[in-house]
């Protein structure tokens, strides 16, 4: 399918074709790109694009050359774009799930065009990593890709500041969804392969010198990117506040899953079959009281890991929350044996299973 997605306030046309979203420039633009392919700052580009590298649903990403840059040059040719006059990004996200968000203030217009999904690659900055190849180019595909069009003229340094603001907004969107890292127990701040392209209108009469949080441009960037990232994540993988209203979703980054909890439950309640347990567990995990108290419980673990509270304070507050949870569901309160994260998680699992025991008693 091919279609014209929209026309930007600059007059630039945004098209969807050949598994790509392409912004075709109608005038002189300043571009800052984080891509390995023609990345950095440029003033002579004719287009930028975001490309779905999957060969098909459930299939791996295609590679048309031995390295990423040569591959992207071939993709540019396939898109009928001059390879030396464009920058592009690759992703495993579907272009059909693109989100476009436009905000205006007086004569200023900001448009964020985003694809994204972090269900398999979401990480927190500072997570343990093993990629270190100084002499080789990586073949990786971005999972939250942003093209940010600014209908104003900016100095190169201000464009770089706009990139910082854009990145902060992406992280804010993910943190507001409380999505966990897949590589640690922390909250995700992005994926390991995100990419961004900033485009500003060099022909605009509107010249601005600020793109940080105190500037109106920074405010519009923040709001547009947050909204577009959330829409893209919802369309790509269903990551929404409704999906996150689930205690198991919140606890996944700590390794707590109903399948593992079933073993302990079954040893004490052998009459309950596994599917019966799993269905009841998912239902309980989404209940208001269970989700609310669990969310507060998890925040104790986070605050302790950030050194904002001591392990003893974590244990005391966690015990108070278990007491409230037990009273709410009229079961016996579990005791946290020691001031460790492992002990808190083990006690939560026992408390949860104690509630299910009363519901599934036979």
C-alpha positions in Angstrom: 0.0 0.0 0.0 1.2 3.5 -0.8 -0.3 6.7 0.3 0.4 10.4 1.2 0.2 10.6 5.0 0.2 14.4 5.3 1.7 17.7 4.3 3.8 19.5 6.9 3.4 23.2 7.6 6.7 23.6 5.7 5.1 22.2 2.5 7.1 19.0 2.8 5.2 15.9 1.8 5.1 12.8 3.9 4.6 9.6 2.0 4.2 5.9 3.0 5.5 3.5 0.3 7.8 0.5 0.0 7.6 -0.2 3.7 8.9 3.3 4.5 7.7 6.7 5.7 9.5 9.4 3.7 9.6 13.2 4.2 10.3 14.8 0.8 11.7 18.3 1.3 10.3 21.2 -0.7 13.1 23.6 0.2 16.3 24.0 2.1 16.4 22.1 5.4 18.8 21.6 8.3 19.0 18.0 9.4 20.6 16.4 12.5 20.5 12.6 12.3 21.7 9.9 14.8 21.7 7.2 12.1 24.9 5.4 11.1 23.8 6.1 7.5 24.6 9.8 6.6 24.3 10.7 10.3 25.4 14.0 11.9 24.5 17.5 10.7 23.7 18.3 7.1 22.2 21.2 5.0 22.0 19.6 1.6 19.6 16.7 2.0 16.5 16.2 -0.1 14.6 13.8 2.1 14.8 11.6 5.3 13.0 8.3 5.9 12.1 5.6 8.4 12.2 2.0 7.0 10.6 -1.2 8.1 13.4 -3.8 7.7 11.3 -6.9 8.3 11.0 -9.3 5.3 7.5 -10.1 6.4 5.4 -10.8 9.5 7.4 -12.9 12.0 10.4 -12.9 9.6 13.9 -11.5 10.3 15.1 -8.2 9.0 16.6 -8.1 5.6 20.2 -7.2 4.7 21.0 -6.2 1.1 24.7 -5.7 1.7 27.5 -6.8 4.0 27.3 -3.7 6.2 24.6 -1.4 7.4 25.6 1.7 5.5 25.8 -0.1 2.1 22.5 -1.7 2.9 20.8 1.6 3.5 22.3 3.1 0.3 20.5 0.3 -1.6 17.3 0.9 0.3 17.6 4.6 -0.7 17.9 3.6 -4.3 14.9 1.3 -3.9 13.0 4.4 -2.6 14.1 6.4 -5.7 16.1 8.7 -3.4 19.7 10.0 -4.0 21.7 7.9 -1.5 24.2 10.7 -0.8 21.4 13.3 -0.2 19.3 11.5 2.4 19.5 10.0 5.9 17.4 7.0 6.9 16.6 4.8 9.9 15.7 1.1 10.0 13.4 -0.6 12.4 11.5 -3.8 13.0 8.3 -1.8 13.7 5.6 -1.7 11.1 5.2 1.6 9.2 1.4 1.0 9.3 1.6 1.8 13.0 3.2 5.2 12.5 1.9 8.0 14.8 1.8 11.6 13.7 1.4 14.4 16.3 1.3 18.1 15.4 1.3 21.1 17.8 1.2 24.8 17.1 1.9 28.0 18.9 1.4 31.3 17.0 3.5 30.8 13.8 5.5 27.9 15.2 4.6 24.3 14.2 6.2 21.1 15.5 5.4 17.6 14.1 6.6 14.3 15.5 6.4 11.2 13.3 7.1 8.1 15.3 7.2 4.3 15.1 8.0 2.2 18.1 7.9 -0.9 20.1 10.0 -1.9 23.1 8.5 -5.2 24.1 11.7 -7.1 23.3 14.4 -4.5 23.3 13.4 -2.0 26.0 16.3 -1.0 28.3 17.4 1.4 30.9 20.4 3.6 30.3 23.3 2.1 32.3 22.0 -1.5 32.0 24.7 -4.1 31.6 25.8 -4.4 28.0 28.2 -6.6 26.0 28.4 -4.9 22.7 31.9 -3.4 22.1 33.3 -3.6 18.6 35.4 -0.5 17.9 36.4 -1.6 14.4 33.1 -2.9 13.1 29.8 -1.4 12.2 26.8 -2.8 14.0 23.8 -4.2 12.2 21.0 -3.2 14.5 17.5 -1.8 14.0 16.0 1.0 15.9 12.8 0.2 17.8 11.6 3.8 18.6 12.4 5.9 15.6 11.4 9.6 15.6 11.4 12.1 12.8 10.8 15.5 14.3 9.9 18.3 11.9 10.3 21.9 13.2 8.9 24.7 11.1 11.4 27.3 12.2 15.1 28.1 11.6 17.7 27.1 14.3 21.4 27.3 14.7 23.2 23.9 14.7 23.7 24.0 18.5 20.0 24.7 19.0 19.1 21.7 16.8 21.3 19.6 19.0 19.5 20.9 22.1 16.2 20.0 20.3 17.5 16.4 20.0 18.1 16.3 23.8 14.6 17.6 24.5 13.2 15.0 22.1 15.1 12.2 23.8 13.9 13.4 27.2 10.3 13.4 25.9 10.6 9.8 24.6 11.9 8.6 28.0 9.1 10.5 29.8 6.5 8.7 27.6 8.0 5.3 28.4 8.3 6.0 32.2 4.7 7.2 32.3 3.8 3.8 31.0 6.0 2.1 33.7 7.5 -0.3 31.1 10.4 -2.3 32.5 13.8 -2.9 31.1 14.4 -6.3 29.5 18.0 -6.3 30.8 17.7 -5.2 34.4 15.1 -4.6 37.2 14.9 -0.9 36.3 12.3 1.0 34.3 13.1 1.4 30.6 14.3 4.7 29.2 14.2 3.6 25.6 15.4 0.7 23.5 19.0 -0.1 22.8 18.7 0.9 19.1 16.5 4.0 19.1 17.2 6.6 16.4 16.1 10.2 15.8 16.2 12.7 12.9 15.6 16.4 13.5 14.5 18.5 10.5 14.2 22.3 10.7 13.2 24.8 8.1 16.2 26.8 7.0 13.9 29.0 4.8 11.6 30.0 7.7 11.5 33.7 8.8 11.0 32.4 12.3 14.4 32.1 14.0 14.6 30.7 17.6 17.5 30.4 19.9 16.1 27.9 22.4 14.9 24.4 22.4 15.1 23.5 26.0 12.4 23.0 28.6 12.1 26.8 29.3 11.4 27.6 25.6 8.0 27.3 23.9 9.7 25.2 21.2 10.9 22.8 23.8 7.4 22.6 25.3 5.9 21.7 21.9 8.6 19.2 21.2 8.0 17.5 24.6 4.2 17.4 24.2 4.3 16.2 20.6 6.9 13.5 21.1 5.3 12.2 24.3 1.9 11.9 22.6 3.3 10.4 19.4 5.5 7.8 21.2 2.6 6.7 23.3 0.4 6.3 20.2 3.1 4.4 18.3 3.7 2.0 21.2 0.0 1.4 21.6 -0.4 0.7 17.8 2.7 -1.5 17.5 2.4 -3.7 20.6 -0.7 -2.6 22.6 1.4 -0.9 25.3 -1.2 1.3 27.0 -2.2 2.2 30.5 -4.9 -0.4 30.3 -2.4 -3.1 29.5 -0.2 -1.9 32.3 -3.0 -2.1 34.8 -1.8 -5.6 35.8 0.4 -6.5 38.8 2.3 -9.1 36.7 3.1 -6.6 34.0 4.5 -4.3 36.7 6.5 -7.1 38.4 7.8 -8.7 35.1 11.1 -6.8 35.4 11.7 -8.5 38.8 11.2 -12.0 37.3 7.8 -12.5 38.9 5.5 -14.4 36.6 2.3 -16.5 37.2 3.8 -19.6 35.6 6.5 -19.7 38.2 4.2 -19.0 41.1 2.0 -21.9 40.0 4.6 -24.4 41.2 4.4 -23.2 44.8 0.7 -23.0 44.7 0.2 -26.5 43.2 2.4 -28.1 45.9 -0.1 -27.0 48.5 -3.3 -27.1 46.4 -2.8 -30.1 44.1 -6.5 -30.2 43.2 -6.3 -26.9 41.3 -5.2 -27.4 37.7 -2.7 -25.0 36.1 -5.0 -23.3 33.6 -7.6 -22.7 36.4 -4.9 -21.1 38.5 -3.5 -18.9 35.6 -7.0 -17.6 34.6 -7.8 -16.7 38.3 -4.3 -15.2 38.8 -4.6 -12.9 35.8 -8.0 -11.7 36.9 -6.7 -11.0 40.4 -3.6 -9.2 39.1 -5.9 -6.6 37.4 -8.1 -5.9 40.3 -7.9 -2.3 41.6 -6.7 -3.1 45.2 -4.2 -5.7 44.1 -2.7 -3.5 41.4 -2.6 -0.3 43.6 -1.0 -1.9 46.6 1.4 -3.9 44.4 2.4 -0.7 42.5 3.3 1.0 45.8 5.2 -2.1 46.9 7.3 -2.1 43.7 8.1 1.6 44.2 9.7 0.7 47.5 12.0 -1.7 45.7 12.9 1.1 43.2 13.5 3.7 45.9 15.8 1.3 47.8 17.8 0.5 44.7 18.2 4.2 44.1 19.4 4.6 47.7 16.5 6.9 48.6 15.4 4.7 51.4 17.2 2.0 53.5 16.6 -1.7 53.3 15.0 -1.5 56.7 12.7 1.2 55.7 11.8 -0.8 52.6 11.0 -3.8 54.7 8.9 -1.9 57.3 6.8 -0.1 54.6 6.5 -3.3 52.6 5.1 -5.1 55.7 2.6 -2.3 56.2 1.4 -2.7 52.6 1.1 -6.5 53.0 -1.0 -5.9 56.1 -3.3 -3.6 54.2 -3.5 -6.1 51.3 -4.3 -9.0 53.6 -7.0 -7.0 55.4 -8.5 -6.0 52.1 -8.8 -9.7 50.9 -9.4 -11.1 54.4 -6.5 -13.5 54.5 -3.6 -14.0 56.9 -0.8 -11.5 56.5 2.5 -12.8 55.2 5.7 -11.8 57.0 8.8 -10.3 55.3 11.6 -12.4 56.7 14.5 -10.0 56.0 15.3 -6.6 54.6 16.1 -7.7 51.0 14.4 -7.2 47.7 14.3 -11.0 47.3 12.5 -11.4 50.6 9.9 -8.7 49.7 9.2 -10.4 46.3 8.9 -13.8 47.9 6.4 -12.5 50.5 4.3 -10.7 47.8 4.1 -14.0 45.9 2.9 -15.8 49.1 0.4 -13.1 49.8 -1.0 -13.2 46.3 -1.3 -17.0 46.4 -3.0 -16.8 49.8 -5.7 -14.7 48.2 -6.1 -17.2 45.3 -6.2 -20.1 47.7 -9.4 -18.7 49.2 -10.9 -18.2 45.8 -10.0 -21.6 44.4 -10.6 -23.7 47.5 -12.3 -27.0 46.7 
